[in-house]
Each structure stands twice: as C-alpha cells, then as structure tokens.
Amino acid sequence: MDIKFEQIRAFGPSILKVKMPDKLVDTLNQYVDQVIIDEKKSKELNHGKRLVADVKQEFVIEADFTKKSGWGNFLATCVKAWIEKDMEKEITKFEIIQTWIVRQFQNEFNPIHWHGGHVSGAGFLKVPKNWGNFDQDKGKNTFQGGNLNFIDGSHRFMSNSVLKVKPEVGDFYFFPHYLMHTVYPFKNTKEERRSISFNAYIDQEIFNVYGR
C-alpha cells in the first residue's frame, strides 16, 4: 500500500532559522573583541543591569556599527522574508530597538524570559568545543548545558512545549518577542559561549493581529 505523508505544523509560534554569512560572523566577532579590550567602551556599552542573565558580560552594539557592518541589513532582510513566507504580508517598517552581545562562560545561565518589541532573535558567534556532561551517567548526547530552549504552551500528547537548540556558530533564530526562552549553564570548560540578539518593531497593522 502506497501511503503519502504530509506533516502539518498549524499551531504554535513561528520560528525562522537562518545561517549567517561567515564574513558577517567574522565582522561581528572582531567588533566584540575590540570592545572587550577597550575598558572605557565596555563600560559605556554595558547592558548587564537591564538584562536578566547571570553571565560575565552583556553589552549593546552601537547603531553606527549595526548599519555599516551590514548587521542591520541582514536582520531586516530575514525578517521581511519571514513575514512574507509565514503571513503572506509585506512589511514596510523595520526599526531596531536594540541589538546586544551576551558572553557566557561555565556555570553561568540565562533564566526563562521574553523580549520587548514585536520580533526578536538570537544567534551564535562562538561556542565551546566541550559543553560538559552530567554528574551521573544519563547516556550520550542528552546533556543540555549551553542549549537555547524555546518554551510555549504545555506538554501534552503529540504536543511538545520545548524546542531544544544546540548552538552552532552562524545559526540565528528569529521568533516573536513573546516566545519564552532560556539558556542552561554548561561546565568543564573555560571557553566562551558568545551570542547576539535583537529586538525590533515592524508595521503595527501587521503585528496587531486583533485589528484594533
């Protein structure tokens, strides 16, 4: 019997995964490295007090760099394509509220939270070679240290509530601002987990699905 299958994903928030160009990743990492060694600039751009994570360093990316580096254009292009694909609508507005860097090291974490604005995203610029392991033997490839976990709804039969994302350099995920997410601590390494995020506004009439 020849049976054809089609998977339908009709429920839950839309998430767009994009691979960042290598050149853009290199440009962003060079910028971050320059900020790190410039104590004055690091202090001026510090964003840690306004964010919920318990990590080594968080700082905003300067608007002029966002424009000149092509980072802003990358975000705008992806969001435009995402909205067109998912909603069959064309945005005319893309206004970045803020974009920032998170530098996370062993035993640090980012608790469950959500963002402001309309659309958000998070991606990876550096990841450790080794994330660590469970203290007890729980099998291979099950340790979630360093994972980005998206959370929505509740776990039910044939309905997962968590999407587990293992960080890979260059991977970037776009999602609605309200989608809850968290990052678990990792261990057994001195290496950095470096991520980049943003919040932005799009056309209010497209974002406001209630029409009022």
VEXDREN-2710 file (C-alpha; in Angstrom, 1 decimal):
% VEXDREN-2710
k/r/px/py/pz
1/MET/0.0/0.0/0.0
2/ASP/1.5/3.3/-1.1
3/ILE/0.7/5.9/1.6
4/LYS/1.9/9.5/1.3
5/PHE/2.5/11.6/4.4
6/GLU/2.4/15.4/4.9
7/GLN/3.4/17.0/8.2
8/ILE/1.2/19.9/9.1
9/ARG/2.5/22.4/11.7
10/ALA/-0.5/24.6/12.2
11/PHE/-0.1/25.6/15.8
12/GLY/2.5/27.5/17.9
13/PRO/4.7/30.5/17.3
14/SER/6.7/30.6/14.1
15/ILE/10.5/30.4/14.3
16/LEU/12.8/31.1/11.4
17/LYS/16.3/29.5/11.4
18/VAL/19.0/31.2/9.2
19/LYS/22.7/30.6/8.6
20/MET/24.6/33.9/9.0
21/PRO/27.3/34.6/6.3
22/ASP/30.8/33.7/7.5
23/LYS/32.0/37.1/6.7
24/LEU/29.3/38.7/8.9
25/VAL/30.2/36.4/11.8
26/ASP/33.9/37.3/11.5
27/THR/33.0/41.0/11.4
28/LEU/30.8/40.8/14.5
29/ASN/33.4/38.8/16.4
30/GLN/36.1/41.3/15.5
31/TYR/33.9/44.1/16.8
32/VAL/33.2/42.2/20.0
33/ASP/36.9/41.5/20.6
34/GLN/37.7/45.2/20.1
35/VAL/35.0/46.2/22.7
36/ILE/36.3/43.7/25.2
37/ILE/39.8/45.1/25.2
38/ASP/38.6/48.7/25.4
39/GLU/37.6/49.1/29.0
40/LYS/36.1/52.6/28.5
41/LYS/33.8/51.4/25.7
42/SER/32.9/48.2/27.5
43/LYS/31.7/50.3/30.4
44/GLU/29.8/52.7/28.2
45/LEU/28.0/49.9/26.3
46/ASN/27.4/47.7/29.4
47/HIS/23.8/46.3/29.3
48/GLY/24.0/43.7/32.1
49/LYS/21.9/45.6/34.6
50/ARG/19.0/45.8/32.2
51/LEU/19.0/42.1/31.3
52/VAL/18.1/39.0/33.3
53/ALA/21.1/36.8/32.7
54/ASP/23.8/35.9/35.2
55/VAL/26.7/36.0/32.8
56/LYS/30.2/37.5/32.5
57/GLN/29.3/40.4/30.1
58/GLU/26.5/41.8/28.1
59/PHE/26.7/45.0/26.0
60/VAL/24.8/46.8/23.3
61/ILE/26.0/47.1/19.8
62/GLU/26.5/50.7/18.5
63/ALA/24.0/51.9/16.0
64/ASP/26.6/53.1/13.5
65/PHE/28.3/49.7/13.5
66/THR/25.0/47.9/13.1
67/LYS/24.4/50.0/9.9
68/LYS/28.0/49.9/8.5
69/SER/28.7/46.3/9.1
70/GLY/25.6/45.0/7.3
71/TRP/24.2/43.5/10.5
72/GLY/21.1/45.7/10.4
73/ASN/20.5/44.9/6.8
74/PHE/20.8/41.1/7.5
75/LEU/18.2/41.3/10.2
76/ALA/15.8/43.4/8.1
77/THR/16.2/41.1/5.0
78/CYS/15.5/38.0/7.1
79/VAL/12.5/39.4/8.9
80/LYS/11.0/40.7/5.7
81/ALA/11.3/37.2/4.1
82/TRP/10.0/35.5/7.3
83/ILE/6.8/37.7/7.5
84/GLU/6.2/37.2/3.8
85/LYS/6.5/33.4/4.0
86/ASP/4.6/33.0/7.2
87/MET/1.9/35.6/6.9
88/GLU/1.9/36.5/3.2
89/LYS/2.3/40.2/4.1
90/GLU/5.0/42.7/3.2
91/ILE/6.4/44.8/5.9
92/THR/7.3/48.5/5.2
93/LYS/8.9/49.1/8.6
94/PHE/11.8/47.5/10.4
95/GLU/13.1/49.5/13.4
96/ILE/15.7/48.0/15.6
97/ILE/15.1/48.8/19.2
98/GLN/18.4/47.3/20.4
99/THR/20.9/44.6/19.5
100/TRP/23.4/43.2/22.0
101/ILE/26.0/40.6/22.8
102/VAL/25.9/38.0/25.6
103/ARG/29.2/36.5/26.7
104/GLN/28.5/33.4/28.8
105/PHE/31.1/31.1/30.5
106/GLN/30.9/27.9/32.6
107/ASN/28.2/27.7/35.3
108/GLU/26.5/30.9/34.1
109/PHE/22.9/30.9/32.8
110/ASN/20.1/32.9/31.3
111/PRO/16.7/32.3/33.1
112/ILE/13.4/31.9/31.3
113/HIS/12.4/35.3/29.8
114/TRP/10.9/37.0/26.8
115/HIS/11.7/40.2/24.9
116/GLY/10.1/43.6/24.0
117/GLY/9.2/45.0/20.7
118/HIS/7.5/42.9/18.0
119/VAL/10.1/40.5/16.7
120/SER/13.3/39.2/18.2
121/GLY/16.2/36.9/17.5
122/ALA/19.2/35.1/18.9
123/GLY/22.3/33.5/17.3
124/PHE/25.7/32.2/17.9
125/LEU/29.2/33.7/17.2
126/LYS/31.3/31.4/19.4
127/VAL/30.7/28.1/21.1
128/PRO/32.8/25.9/23.4
129/LYS/34.3/22.7/21.9
130/ASN/33.1/20.8/25.0
131/TRP/29.9/21.7/27.0
132/GLY/30.5/19.2/29.8
133/ASN/28.5/16.1/31.0
134/PHE/26.0/15.0/33.6
135/ASP/27.5/14.2/37.0
136/GLN/25.6/10.8/36.7
137/ASP/25.6/8.6/33.7
138/LYS/22.4/9.5/31.7
139/GLY/23.5/8.4/28.3
140/LYS/25.2/10.2/25.4
141/ASN/24.0/13.4/23.7
142/THR/21.5/14.3/26.4
143/PHE/23.3/17.0/28.3
144/GLN/21.6/20.3/27.7
145/GLY/24.2/22.7/29.1
146/GLY/24.6/25.7/26.8
147/ASN/21.4/24.9/24.9
148/LEU/18.9/27.6/23.9
149/ASN/15.5/26.2/24.8
150/PHE/12.3/27.8/23.4
151/ILE/9.2/27.3/25.5
152/ASP/5.5/27.6/24.6
153/GLY/2.3/26.1/26.0
154/SER/2.2/22.9/28.0
155/HIS/3.4/19.4/27.2
156/ARG/0.6/17.1/26.0
157/PHE/0.1/14.0/23.9
158/MET/1.6/14.7/20.5
159/SER/2.4/18.3/21.5
160/ASN/5.8/19.3/22.8
161/SER/6.2/22.5/24.7
162/VAL/10.0/22.9/24.4
163/LEU/12.3/23.2/21.3
164/LYS/15.9/22.4/22.3
165/VAL/18.5/24.2/20.2
166/LYS/22.2/23.1/20.3
167/PRO/24.3/26.2/19.5
168/GLU/26.3/26.1/16.2
169/VAL/28.3/29.1/15.1
170/GLY/26.4/31.1/12.5
171/ASP/23.0/29.8/13.3
172/PHE/20.5/32.5/14.0
173/TYR/16.8/32.1/15.2
174/PHE/14.1/34.7/14.6
175/PHE/11.0/34.5/16.8
176/PRO/8.0/36.6/18.1
177/HIS/9.0/38.8/21.0
178/TYR/6.7/36.9/23.5
179/LEU/8.2/33.5/22.9
180/MET/9.8/32.4/26.2
181/HIS/13.3/31.0/26.1
182/THR/16.2/30.1/28.4
183/VAL/19.9/29.0/28.4
184/TYR/21.2/26.4/30.7
185/PRO/24.6/26.6/32.3
186/PHE/27.4/24.5/30.9
187/LYS/30.6/23.2/32.7
188/ASN/34.0/21.6/32.4
189/THR/35.3/24.3/30.0
190/LYS/37.0/27.7/30.1
191/GLU/35.7/28.6/26.6
192/GLU/33.1/31.3/25.7
193/ARG/29.6/30.9/24.5
194/ARG/29.1/34.1/22.6
195/SER/25.6/35.0/21.3
196/ILE/24.0/38.0/19.7
197/SER/20.3/39.1/20.0
198/PHE/18.0/41.9/18.9
199/ASN/14.5/43.4/19.4
200/ALA/12.7/45.3/16.7
201/TYR/9.4/46.9/15.6
202/ILE/7.6/46.1/12.4
203/ASP/4.4/47.6/10.9
204/GLN/1.9/47.9/13.7
205/GLU/-1.0/46.9/11.5
206/ILE/0.8/43.6/10.7
207/PHE/1.8/42.9/14.2
208/ASN/-1.6/43.7/15.6
209/VAL/-3.5/40.6/14.5
210/TYR/-6.5/41.6/16.6
211/GLY/-7.2/44.5/14.3
212/ARG/-7.9/47.1/17.0
END
